[in-house]
Amino acid sequence: MAAPDLLTIPAAVLSAEAALDIALPALPSHSALCIGVTLAPDRFAALTACCLPYTSASEQDRAARFLHAADAVRHLYGRALLRRAAIACGVMSGVQEFDVNPWGKPMLPGAALQGNISHSGTQVWLVLGRDCDVGIDIESVQAPADFIDIASAFHPQELRSIREAPDSPHAMMRCWSRKEAVAKAVGRGLSLALDSYAVDIRVGAMDWLTHAPAGTRLADWRCSDLPRAADYVGAVAAYGDCRRISTWQLKIETRPK
């Protein structure tokens, strides 16, 4: 399993009013592009207004049912960012509903371009993959109190490594994020048995998938962690002929004091 080229695009700052006015970087054949956006909690109203032209009525209705404003904004911005990117890549026109696979993963029209979204706290991440299946996950680095009980459902190799790790709670979240990225690339999410595939949980591990999900070849997987950020851990996985993974971090500017 050869590691793909890993490229970092210079970071940029966006205003909340123009948070989707993004000039999408080039996405060549056989590559993946990860875009991470740090939201500004004091600009949620402006962010919501910015998302409306790029979200459907059903997505807006769902956002309105969330109890917390932060959950609503993350949901809307993730969907808007994916749709904005799909329009820029020429595979969608206007606000049309995403198709979803039987496990709920949004699917873009055609087979050449695929995308996936994840969000947690102030972070919203999107991955686009051309000529490969992709999955992305971002999580808080803080593990739940019962993390060992949760990890008991993992592959035995992973559970053993988590128990032995000097930073067990953080190791648990690295493992979870990496596994979730793989499951989302497969397209089955948490319906994929957690003990049926395995990842290397070590900090800085490259191409960390060690046992591939059934029906896939380990040699065809390309996996990487997302850039490190305080309080978060993230991962991206691509299945197929992916030769390059690029990351681009954006930040919504806060209200001037």
C-alpha positions in Angstrom: 0.0 0.0 0.0 2.0 3.0 -1.3 1.4 6.3 0.4 -0.1 9.0 -1.8 1.5 12.4 -2.3 0.4 14.7 0.5 0.0 18.4 -0.3 -0.9 21.4 1.8 -2.6 24.4 0.3 -2.0 27.7 2.0 -4.7 28.6 4.6 -7.1 31.4 4.0 -9.6 33.5 6.0 -13.3 34.0 4.9 -15.9 36.4 6.0 -19.1 34.9 7.4 -21.1 36.7 4.7 -19.0 35.1 1.9 -18.2 31.8 3.6 -19.1 29.9 0.5 -17.5 32.2 -2.1 -14.6 29.8 -2.5 -12.4 29.4 -5.6 -12.1 25.6 -5.5 -8.5 24.3 -6.0 -7.9 22.1 -8.9 -8.9 18.4 -8.4 -7.0 16.3 -10.9 -7.9 12.8 -11.8 -7.0 10.1 -9.2 -6.8 12.6 -6.3 -8.7 13.8 -3.2 -9.1 17.3 -1.8 -9.9 17.9 1.9 -11.3 21.3 2.8 -11.5 22.1 6.5 -13.4 25.2 7.8 -13.2 26.6 11.3 -16.5 28.2 12.1 -16.9 31.4 14.2 -19.6 30.9 16.9 -20.3 34.7 17.0 -21.1 34.7 13.3 -23.7 31.9 13.2 -26.6 34.1 12.0 -24.5 35.4 9.1 -23.3 31.8 8.3 -26.9 30.6 8.3 -27.9 33.3 5.8 -24.9 32.4 3.6 -26.0 28.8 3.5 -29.6 29.3 2.4 -29.0 29.7 -1.3 -27.1 26.4 -1.3 -29.3 24.2 0.8 -32.7 22.6 0.1 -35.9 23.1 1.9 -35.7 19.7 3.5 -32.1 20.5 4.8 -33.3 23.8 6.2 -36.3 22.1 7.9 -34.0 19.6 9.5 -31.7 22.3 10.7 -34.6 24.1 12.3 -35.4 21.0 14.4 -32.0 21.0 16.1 -32.1 22.1 19.7 -28.7 23.9 19.5 -27.8 26.6 17.0 -24.3 25.1 16.6 -25.7 21.8 15.4 -27.9 23.6 12.9 -25.1 25.7 11.5 -22.8 22.7 11.1 -25.4 20.7 9.3 -26.3 23.6 6.9 -22.7 24.6 6.2 -21.6 21.0 5.6 -24.4 20.4 3.1 -23.9 23.9 1.5 -20.2 23.3 1.1 -20.6 19.9 -0.6 -23.3 21.3 -2.9 -21.2 24.4 -3.7 -18.2 22.2 -4.6 -20.4 19.9 -6.7 -21.7 22.9 -8.7 -18.1 24.2 -9.1 -17.0 20.8 -10.4 -19.9 20.7 -12.9 -21.7 17.7 -11.5 -24.7 19.5 -10.1 -26.7 22.6 -11.1 -28.6 24.6 -8.5 -30.1 23.3 -5.4 -31.1 19.7 -6.1 -31.4 17.0 -3.4 -28.4 14.6 -3.0 -29.0 11.0 -3.7 -28.1 8.8 -0.8 -27.0 5.2 -0.7 -28.8 2.6 1.4 -26.7 3.6 4.4 -27.4 7.3 4.1 -24.1 8.5 2.5 -24.8 11.5 0.1 -23.9 10.6 -3.5 -23.0 13.0 -6.3 -24.4 12.5 -9.8 -22.1 10.3 -11.9 -19.3 8.0 -10.8 -16.2 10.1 -11.3 -16.6 12.5 -8.4 -17.6 11.7 -4.9 -17.7 13.6 -1.6 -18.2 13.2 2.1 -18.7 15.6 5.0 -17.9 15.5 8.7 -18.3 18.0 11.5 -17.6 18.4 15.2 -17.5 21.5 17.4 -16.2 24.4 15.3 -14.9 22.1 12.6 -16.6 21.3 9.3 -14.6 19.1 6.8 -15.3 18.1 3.3 -13.5 15.6 1.1 -13.9 15.4 -2.7 -12.5 12.4 -4.5 -12.0 12.0 -8.3 -11.8 8.4 -9.5 -11.9 7.1 -5.9 -14.3 6.5 -3.1 -13.6 8.8 -0.1 -14.5 9.1 3.6 -13.6 11.8 6.1 -14.1 12.1 9.9 -13.4 14.8 12.5 -13.8 14.2 16.2 -13.2 15.9 19.5 -10.0 14.5 21.0 -11.8 14.0 24.3 -12.8 10.4 24.7 -16.0 9.5 26.5 -15.6 8.1 30.0 -16.6 4.6 28.8 -14.1 4.5 25.9 -12.7 1.1 26.8 -16.2 -0.4 26.7 -16.7 1.2 23.3 -13.3 0.0 22.1 -14.3 -3.6 23.1 -16.2 -3.7 19.8 -13.1 -2.9 17.8 -10.7 -5.3 16.2 -8.7 -7.2 18.9 -5.5 -5.7 17.7 -6.9 -2.2 18.1 -8.3 -2.9 21.6 -4.9 -4.2 22.7 -3.1 -1.2 21.4 -5.5 1.2 23.0 -5.1 -0.5 26.4 -1.3 -0.4 26.1 -1.0 3.2 24.7 0.4 5.8 27.1 -2.3 8.2 25.9 -5.2 5.7 25.9 -8.1 8.2 25.7 -6.5 10.1 22.8 -5.5 6.8 21.1 -9.1 5.7 21.3 -10.2 8.9 19.4 -7.4 8.5 16.8 -8.6 4.9 16.2 -12.3 5.9 16.1 -11.6 8.7 13.6 -9.5 6.5 11.3 -12.0 3.7 11.4 -14.9 6.0 10.7 -13.1 7.5 7.6 -12.7 4.0 6.2 -16.3 3.0 6.9 -17.5 6.2 5.2 -15.3 5.6 2.2 -16.8 2.1 1.9 -20.2 3.8 2.1 -21.6 1.7 5.0 -20.8 3.9 8.0 -21.4 2.2 11.3 -23.2 -0.7 9.7 -19.7 -2.0 8.9 -18.7 -4.3 11.8 -16.1 -2.5 13.8 -14.1 -5.7 14.4 -14.0 -6.6 10.7 -11.1 -4.2 9.8 -8.3 -2.6 11.7 -6.1 0.5 11.8 -2.7 1.4 13.3 -3.5 3.8 16.2 0.0 5.3 16.7 0.6 9.0 16.4 1.9 9.9 13.0 1.3 6.5 11.4 1.2 6.7 7.6 -1.3 4.7 5.5 -2.6 3.3 8.8 -5.1 0.8 7.6 -3.7 -2.7 8.5 -6.7 -5.0 7.8 -9.0 -4.0 4.9 -12.8 -4.3 5.0 -14.2 -7.4 3.3 -14.5 -7.0 -0.4 -11.6 -4.5 -0.7 -7.9 -4.9 -1.3 -5.5 -3.4 1.2 -3.2 -2.3 -1.6 -6.0 -0.1 -3.0 -6.4 2.0 0.1 -4.8 5.4 0.7 -5.2 6.8 4.2 -3.9 9.9 6.0 -4.6 11.9 9.2 -6.0 15.4 8.8 -3.7 18.3 9.9 -3.4 18.4 13.7 -5.6 21.0 15.4 -6.0 21.7 19.1 -8.9 19.6 20.6 -9.6 17.7 17.4 -8.4 14.6 15.6 -9.3 13.7 12.0 -8.7 11.3 9.2 -9.4 10.8 5.5 -9.5 7.5 3.6 -9.6 6.9 -0.2 -10.3 3.6 -1.9 -9.2 3.2 -5.5 -6.5 4.7 -7.6 -5.8 7.8 -5.4 -2.3 9.3 -6.1 -2.6 12.6 -4.2 -4.4 13.9 -1.2 -4.5 17.7 -0.7 -5.7 19.6 2.4 -6.9 23.2 2.6 -7.8 24.9 5.8 -10.1 27.9 6.0 -11.2 30.0 8.9 -14.3 32.2 9.3 -13.3 35.5 10.7 -14.9 36.5 14.0 -16.7 39.8 14.6 -14.4 42.7 15.3 -14.3 43.7 18.9 
